Amino acid sequence: MIFNLPDYHVIDAVDLPLGGRRVIVQADTVADGCPDCGVVSARVHAWCRQRVKDIPHAGSVEVIVVKPRLVCAEGACSRRTFTQATAELPVRARCTSRLRRGLLEAVIDHGRPVAAVAASFGVAWWTAQKTVNSAIDTLPDTNALHVTQLGVDEHRYRKVRWYRDPDTGGWSRVEPWMTTIVNTRCGQVLGVVDGRDSAAVEGWLTARSQAWRDRVTVVAIDPSAAFKKAVTGCLPNAKIAVDPFHLVQLGNQCVTRVRQRLAHEVHQRRGRKVDPAWAHRMLLLRGYDTLSPRGRARLEQVLAADDPTGELGAAWGVKEALRLILASHTIEEARAAKTRFDAWVVAADTDETDRFAATITAWWPAIEVTIATGVTNARTEAANTAIKHIKRTGRGYRNSDHYQARILLRSAHRARQHRLTSQGTTANCE
């Protein structure tokens, strides 16, 4: 009862001289079905002993299983004898099933490194990693999931490395990026592909069934032409929504480029601490509605003291005009804000703001979809944050299959937790 191995009972237990204990167990029933013909037999041909790995119990435990070799009761069967198998000890298993469940729970549910888990359970690293890789087969088929909204984003997998092609003799570059496809309704990672070009995303989407692709209505992406091409080609019925965070980031980059250019034109050098615009450069990137009265007063002082041409203030105004567009609740409000945005771009009359306005105009249909549906890449970015934690926990990965297995299993576990805590959105990931 203390050992508590299902379908087995302890027949002997001794303490070992060097510490730990040896536990000898035997199955509760002797009868078993032949693996070839399925006929149940209880006739014992011989008894054998096998040493198996099990979870530690108050220290190291050496488990010996007494197994019967049974004689097949079917005379026409080609197999004469066979060894008993149970759910806890399948055929040719050297580890108990509860040990594998413990390894998987420690690695996936608790996020521990594979090497540390293998050491704590007293098994080889390959045993723990093989358990994780084999758990991929237990995940539901992606085509069976009811997905209506997708998020696509890239993350860096490894450093850039170069290798010499043995066939051509030239140098080739190892792709350091991977693309993550996420169900934006619950944040579950559905797929991870190598690269961040359109071919990688198209390959994953075309592998899905036509019915699955027809159900997708909205796809949230960054302002990436490659992702837009893949979604347009494989999901013609889906609308594209652009992530607001990256649009604001483009606006902040516009302000930064104007500030850097003015520093070179006015001071003939890069910005320094004595320059108010450089010293308060992060203040220029803050949203005006998030500033305190003291912060707003400081911002006005910066623009008055270190903006002789007025171009920095104009670029800052264009950036704030974009934030007003993204804060709109209806398409009509957004279009009215877009009219004011275009007027401020004309008033700014700089190369940086003109290029920024051209980008906003090119992605305007996707911006309207974002405002109308509210679909963003927030859960995709959250999934990438969890992926970075997995990469840091493993101190990096050289094998992409091991890396993707950890990502998919960890995300599926978090999705199950999401369904348990939010019963009203259970159908989002099914």
C-alpha positions as CSV (number, residue, x, y, z in Angstrom):
1,M,0.0,0.0,0.0
2,I,2.9,2.4,0.7
3,F,4.6,1.6,-2.5
4,N,1.3,2.1,-4.3
5,L,2.3,0.8,-7.8
6,P,-1.1,0.1,-9.6
7,D,-1.8,-3.5,-10.5
8,Y,1.3,-4.7,-8.4
9,H,1.9,-5.8,-4.8
10,V,5.1,-5.9,-2.8
11,I,6.4,-9.4,-2.0
12,D,9.7,-8.4,-0.4
13,A,11.6,-5.3,0.6
14,V,15.1,-5.0,2.1
15,D,17.4,-2.1,3.1
16,L,20.6,-2.1,1.1
17,P,24.0,-1.9,2.9
18,L,25.1,1.3,1.1
19,G,21.7,3.1,1.5
20,G,18.4,2.9,-0.3
21,R,16.2,-0.2,-0.5
22,R,15.3,-3.0,-2.8
23,V,11.6,-3.6,-3.5
24,I,10.4,-6.8,-5.2
25,V,6.9,-6.6,-6.7
26,Q,4.7,-8.9,-8.6
27,A,1.5,-8.3,-10.7
28,D,-1.8,-8.9,-8.9
29,T,-3.0,-11.3,-11.6
30,V,-1.0,-13.8,-13.6
31,A,-3.2,-14.2,-16.7
32,D,-2.6,-12.0,-19.7
33,G,-3.5,-12.0,-23.4
34,C,-1.1,-13.1,-26.1
35,P,0.1,-10.1,-28.1
36,D,-0.3,-11.9,-31.4
37,C,-3.6,-13.8,-31.1
38,G,-5.1,-12.1,-28.0
39,V,-6.1,-15.4,-26.3
40,V,-5.8,-15.1,-22.5
41,S,-3.5,-17.6,-20.9
42,A,-2.6,-18.3,-17.2
43,R,-0.2,-21.1,-17.8
44,V,3.3,-20.1,-16.5
45,H,6.2,-21.3,-18.5
46,A,8.9,-19.7,-16.3
47,W,9.5,-16.8,-13.9
48,C,11.9,-14.0,-14.6
49,R,13.1,-11.0,-12.8
50,Q,13.6,-7.5,-14.3
51,R,15.1,-4.4,-12.8
52,V,13.1,-1.3,-13.7
53,K,13.3,2.4,-12.9
54,D,10.7,4.0,-10.7
55,I,10.1,7.3,-8.9
56,P,12.3,7.8,-5.8
57,H,10.6,7.1,-2.5
58,A,12.4,8.7,0.5
59,G,15.7,8.0,-1.2
60,S,16.9,5.7,-4.0
61,V,14.8,2.6,-4.7
62,E,15.8,-0.4,-6.6
63,V,12.7,-2.1,-8.1
64,I,12.7,-5.7,-9.1
65,V,9.7,-7.0,-11.0
66,V,8.9,-10.7,-10.9
67,K,7.3,-11.5,-14.3
68,P,5.7,-14.7,-15.5
69,R,6.5,-16.0,-19.0
70,L,3.2,-17.4,-20.1
71,V,2.5,-20.1,-22.6
72,C,0.1,-19.2,-25.4
73,A,-3.2,-21.1,-25.0
74,E,-3.9,-21.1,-28.8
75,G,-2.3,-24.0,-30.5
76,A,-2.5,-22.4,-34.0
77,C,-0.6,-19.3,-32.8
78,S,3.0,-19.0,-34.0
79,R,4.1,-17.5,-30.7
80,R,4.8,-20.1,-28.1
81,T,5.5,-17.9,-25.1
82,F,5.2,-14.3,-24.1
83,T,6.0,-12.1,-21.2
84,Q,3.3,-10.4,-19.1
85,A,2.7,-6.7,-19.8
86,T,0.6,-4.2,-17.8
87,A,-0.3,-0.5,-18.1
88,E,2.5,0.4,-15.7
89,L,5.1,-1.8,-17.4
90,P,4.4,-2.2,-21.1
91,V,6.3,-4.6,-23.4
92,R,10.1,-3.9,-23.2
93,A,9.6,-1.0,-20.8
94,R,12.5,-0.3,-18.5
95,C,10.7,2.5,-16.6
96,T,7.4,2.5,-15.0
97,S,4.6,4.6,-16.5
98,R,4.3,6.7,-13.3
99,L,8.0,7.5,-13.6
100,R,7.5,8.8,-17.1
101,R,4.5,10.8,-16.0
102,G,6.6,12.3,-13.2
103,L,9.3,13.2,-15.6
104,L,6.9,14.9,-18.0
105,E,5.2,16.8,-15.2
106,A,8.5,18.1,-13.8
107,V,9.7,19.2,-17.2
108,I,6.5,20.5,-18.8
109,D,4.2,21.5,-16.0
110,H,6.9,22.9,-13.6
111,G,9.3,24.1,-16.3
112,R,12.4,22.5,-14.9
113,P,15.5,21.7,-17.1
114,V,15.7,18.2,-18.5
115,A,19.2,17.6,-17.1
116,A,18.1,18.6,-13.6
117,V,14.9,16.4,-13.7
118,A,16.9,13.4,-15.0
119,A,19.4,13.8,-12.1
120,S,16.7,14.2,-9.5
121,F,14.8,11.1,-10.7
122,G,18.0,9.0,-11.2
123,V,17.7,8.4,-14.9
124,A,19.7,9.3,-18.0
125,W,19.2,12.5,-19.8
126,W,18.1,10.7,-22.9
127,T,15.4,8.9,-20.9
128,A,13.9,12.1,-19.8
129,Q,14.2,13.8,-23.2
130,K,12.7,10.8,-25.0
131,T,9.8,10.9,-22.6
132,V,9.2,14.6,-23.5
133,N,9.5,13.9,-27.3
134,S,7.1,10.9,-27.2
135,A,4.5,13.0,-25.4
136,I,4.0,15.0,-28.6
137,D,2.0,12.1,-29.9
138,T,-0.6,12.7,-27.2
139,L,-1.4,16.2,-28.4
140,P,-4.6,16.6,-30.3
141,D,-4.4,17.0,-34.1
142,T,-4.3,20.6,-35.1
143,N,-6.9,20.0,-37.8
144,A,-9.3,18.8,-35.2
145,L,-9.1,22.1,-33.2
146,H,-11.8,24.7,-33.9
147,V,-9.6,27.8,-34.6
148,T,-11.1,31.0,-35.9
149,Q,-8.3,33.5,-35.0
150,L,-4.6,33.2,-35.6
151,G,-1.6,35.1,-34.5
152,V,1.8,34.9,-36.3
153,D,5.0,36.3,-34.9
154,E,8.7,35.4,-35.1
155,H,11.3,34.9,-32.3
156,R,15.0,34.3,-32.3
157,Y,16.0,30.7,-31.8
158,R,19.8,30.8,-31.8
159,K,22.8,32.9,-32.8
160,V,23.7,33.4,-36.4
161,R,26.1,30.7,-37.5
162,W,27.8,29.9,-40.8
163,Y,28.8,26.6,-42.2
164,R,30.5,25.4,-45.4
165,D,28.3,23.5,-47.8
166,P,30.1,20.2,-48.6
167,D,28.6,20.1,-52.1
168,T,29.2,23.7,-53.3
169,G,32.1,24.6,-51.0
170,G,30.4,28.0,-50.3
171,W,29.4,29.4,-46.9
172,S,25.7,29.1,-45.9
173,R,23.9,30.7,-43.0
174,V,22.0,28.8,-40.4
175,E,18.5,30.4,-40.0
176,P,18.4,31.8,-36.5
177,W,14.7,32.7,-36.5
178,M,11.5,30.7,-36.0
179,T,7.9,31.6,-36.6
180,T,5.2,30.9,-34.0
181,I,1.6,30.3,-35.0
182,V,-0.8,30.9,-32.1
183,N,-4.5,30.6,-31.4
184,T,-5.2,34.1,-30.3
185,R,-8.4,33.1,-28.5
186,C,-6.5,31.2,-25.8
187,G,-2.8,31.7,-26.6
188,Q,-2.1,28.0,-27.4
189,V,0.9,27.5,-29.8
190,L,-0.3,25.5,-32.7
191,G,2.9,25.3,-34.7
192,V,6.5,26.4,-34.8
193,V,8.4,26.6,-38.1
194,D,11.9,27.4,-39.1
195,G,12.5,30.9,-40.6
196,R,10.4,34.0,-40.8
197,D,9.7,34.2,-44.5
198,S,6.5,33.6,-46.3
199,A,7.5,30.1,-47.5
200,A,7.7,28.9,-43.9
201,V,4.2,30.1,-42.9
202,E,2.7,29.0,-46.2
203,G,4.1,25.5,-45.7
204,W,2.5,25.2,-42.3
205,L,-0.9,26.6,-43.5
206,T,-1.1,24.4,-46.6
207,A,-0.5,21.3,-44.4
208,R,-3.8,22.1,-42.7
209,S,-7.1,20.8,-44.1
210,Q,-9.3,23.1,-46.3
211,A,-12.1,23.0,-43.7
212,W,-9.7,24.2,-41.0
213,R,-8.4,27.1,-43.2
214,D,-12.0,28.1,-44.1
215,R,-12.8,28.5,-40.4
216,V,-10.1,31.1,-39.8
217,T,-11.6,34.6,-40.0
218,V,-8.9,36.9,-38.6
219,V,-5.1,36.7,-38.6
220,A,-3.1,39.1,-36.4
221,I,0.4,39.8,-37.7
222,D,3.2,42.4,-37.3
223,P,3.6,44.9,-40.2
224,S,5.5,42.2,-42.2
225,A,5.1,41.8,-45.9
226,A,6.2,38.2,-45.7
227,F,3.5,37.2,-43.3
228,K,0.9,39.2,-45.2
229,K,1.8,37.4,-48.4
230,A,1.5,34.0,-46.7
231,V,-1.8,34.8,-45.1
232,T,-3.3,36.3,-48.3
233,G,-2.2,33.3,-50.4
234,C,-3.3,30.5,-48.1
235,L,-6.3,32.1,-46.3
236,P,-8.1,34.2,-48.9
237,N,-11.2,34.5,-46.7
238,A,-9.4,35.7,-43.6
239,K,-8.9,39.3,-42.7
240,I,-5.5,40.6,-41.7
241,A,-5.2,42.6,-38.4
242,V,-2.0,44.5,-37.7
243,D,-0.7,44.6,-34.1
244,P,-1.0,48.1,-32.6
245,F,2.1,47.7,-30.4
246,H,4.4,47.5,-33.5
247,L,2.6,50.5,-35.1
248,V,3.4,52.6,-32.0
249,Q,6.9,51.2,-32.1
250,L,7.3,52.5,-35.7
251,G,6.0,55.9,-34.5
252,N,8.6,56.0,-31.7
253,Q,11.3,55.1,-34.2
254,C,10.2,58.0,-36.4
255,V,10.6,60.4,-33.4
256,T,14.0,58.9,-32.6
257,R,15.3,59.3,-36.1
258,V,14.2,62.9,-36.2
259,R,15.8,63.6,-32.8
260,Q,19.1,62.0,-34.0
261,R,19.1,63.9,-37.3
262,L,18.5,67.2,-35.6
263,A,21.3,66.6,-33.1
264,H,23.8,66.1,-36.0
265,E,22.4,69.1,-37.9
266,V,22.3,71.5,-34.9
267,H,25.2,70.3,-32.7
268,Q,27.4,68.5,-35.4
269,R,27.6,65.5,-33.1
270,R,25.4,62.9,-31.5
271,G,23.2,63.7,-28.5
272,R,24.7,64.1,-25.1
273,K,23.5,64.4,-21.6
274,V,23.7,68.1,-21.7
275,D,21.1,68.1,-24.5
276,P,17.5,68.2,-23.1
277,A,16.2,66.1,-26.0
278,W,18.7,63.4,-25.4
279,A,18.5,63.5,-21.6
280,H,14.7,63.1,-21.8
281,R,14.6,60.9,-24.9
282,M,12.4,58.3,-23.2
283,L,9.9,61.1,-22.2
284,L,9.4,61.7,-25.9
285,L,8.3,58.1,-26.4
286,R,5.7,58.1,-23.7
287,G,2.1,58.6,-24.5
288,Y,0.9,62.1,-23.6
289,D,-2.2,60.8,-21.8
290,T,0.0,58.6,-19.5
291,L,2.1,61.6,-18.3
292,S,1.6,63.3,-15.0
293,P,1.2,67.1,-15.0
294,R,4.9,67.3,-14.0
295,G,5.9,65.1,-16.9
296,R,3.8,67.2,-19.3
297,A,5.5,70.4,-18.1
298,R,8.9,68.8,-18.5
299,L,8.0,67.7,-22.0
300,E,7.0,71.2,-23.0
301,Q,10.3,72.5,-21.6
302,V,12.3,70.0,-23.6
303,L,10.6,70.9,-26.9
304,A,11.0,74.6,-26.1
305,A,14.7,74.4,-25.2
306,D,16.1,71.8,-27.8
307,D,13.8,72.0,-30.8
308,P,14.8,75.1,-32.8
309,T,13.3,74.0,-36.1
310,G,10.1,72.6,-34.6
311,E,10.6,69.3,-36.4
312,L,11.0,67.2,-33.3
313,G,7.7,68.5,-31.9
314,A,6.0,67.9,-35.2
315,A,7.2,64.3,-35.3
316,W,6.1,63.8,-31.7
317,G,2.6,65.1,-32.7
318,V,2.4,62.7,-35.6
319,K,3.2,59.8,-33.3
320,E,0.5,61.0,-30.9
321,A,-1.9,61.3,-33.8
322,L,-1.3,57.6,-34.5
323,R,-2.1,56.7,-30.9
324,L,-5.4,58.6,-31.2
325,I,-6.2,56.4,-34.3
326,L,-5.5,53.2,-32.4
327,A,-7.5,54.4,-29.4
328,S,-10.7,54.8,-31.6
329,H,-13.6,52.5,-30.8
330,T,-15.3,52.6,-34.2
331,I,-14.3,52.8,-37.8
332,E,-15.8,56.3,-38.1
333,E,-13.7,57.6,-35.2
334,A,-10.6,56.0,-36.7
335,R,-11.2,57.6,-40.1
336,A,-11.7,61.0,-38.6
337,A,-8.5,60.6,-36.6
338,K,-6.8,59.5,-39.8
339,T,-7.8,62.7,-41.4
340,R,-6.1,64.7,-38.6
341,F,-3.1,62.4,-38.8
342,D,-2.6,63.2,-42.5
343,A,-2.9,66.9,-41.8
344,W,-0.2,66.7,-39.1
345,V,2.0,64.8,-41.5
346,V,1.7,67.5,-44.1
347,A,2.4,70.1,-41.4
348,A,5.5,68.2,-40.2
349,D,7.0,68.0,-43.8
350,T,9.9,65.7,-43.0
351,D,11.2,62.6,-44.7
352,E,10.8,60.5,-41.6
353,T,7.2,61.4,-41.0
354,D,6.4,61.0,-44.7
355,R,7.8,57.5,-44.7
356,F,5.9,56.7,-41.5
357,A,2.7,58.0,-43.0
358,A,3.2,55.9,-46.1
359,T,3.5,52.8,-43.9
360,I,0.3,53.6,-42.1
361,T,-1.6,54.2,-45.4
362,A,-0.3,50.9,-46.8
363,W,-1.6,49.0,-43.7
364,W,-4.8,51.0,-43.2
365,P,-7.2,48.2,-44.1
366,A,-5.5,46.0,-41.5
367,I,-5.7,48.8,-39.0
368,E,-9.5,49.0,-39.6
369,V,-9.8,45.3,-39.0
370,T,-7.9,45.6,-35.7
371,I,-10.2,48.4,-34.5
372,A,-13.4,46.6,-35.6
373,T,-12.5,43.1,-34.2
374,G,-10.1,43.9,-31.4
375,V,-7.8,41.1,-32.4
376,T,-4.2,41.7,-31.6
377,N,-0.9,39.8,-31.2
378,A,-1.0,40.2,-27.4
379,R,-1.3,36.4,-26.7
380,T,1.2,35.7,-29.4
381,E,3.8,38.0,-27.7
382,A,2.9,36.3,-24.4
383,A,3.6,32.9,-26.0
384,N,7.0,34.2,-27.2
385,T,7.8,35.4,-23.7
386,A,7.1,31.8,-22.4
387,I,9.3,30.5,-25.3
388,K,12.1,32.7,-24.2
389,H,11.8,31.3,-20.6
390,I,12.0,27.8,-22.0
391,K,15.1,28.7,-24.0
392,R,16.8,30.3,-20.9
393,T,15.8,27.3,-18.7
394,G,17.5,24.9,-21.2
395,R,20.5,27.3,-21.6
396,G,19.8,27.3,-25.3
397,Y,19.0,24.4,-27.7
398,R,21.0,22.9,-30.5
399,N,18.3,20.4,-31.5
400,S,15.2,22.2,-33.0
401,D,13.0,19.1,-32.5
402,H,13.6,19.1,-28.7
403,Y,13.0,22.8,-28.7
404,Q,9.7,22.6,-30.5
405,A,8.5,19.7,-28.4
406,R,9.0,21.8,-25.2
407,I,7.2,24.7,-26.7
408,L,4.2,22.8,-27.9
409,L,3.8,20.7,-24.7
410,R,4.2,23.7,-22.4
411,S,1.7,25.7,-24.4
412,A,-0.8,22.9,-24.4
413,H,-0.5,22.6,-20.6
414,R,-1.1,26.3,-20.2
415,A,-4.1,26.1,-22.5
416,R,-5.6,23.3,-20.4
417,Q,-5.1,25.5,-17.3
418,H,-6.8,28.3,-19.1
419,R,-9.8,26.1,-19.9
420,L,-10.1,24.9,-16.3
421,T,-10.0,28.5,-14.9
422,S,-12.2,30.0,-17.6
423,Q,-15.0,27.5,-18.2
424,G,-16.9,30.0,-20.2
425,T,-14.2,30.0,-22.9
426,T,-13.7,26.3,-23.1
427,A,-14.6,26.1,-26.8
428,N,-11.9,28.6,-27.7
429,C,-9.2,26.0,-27.8
430,E,-11.2,23.0,-28.9
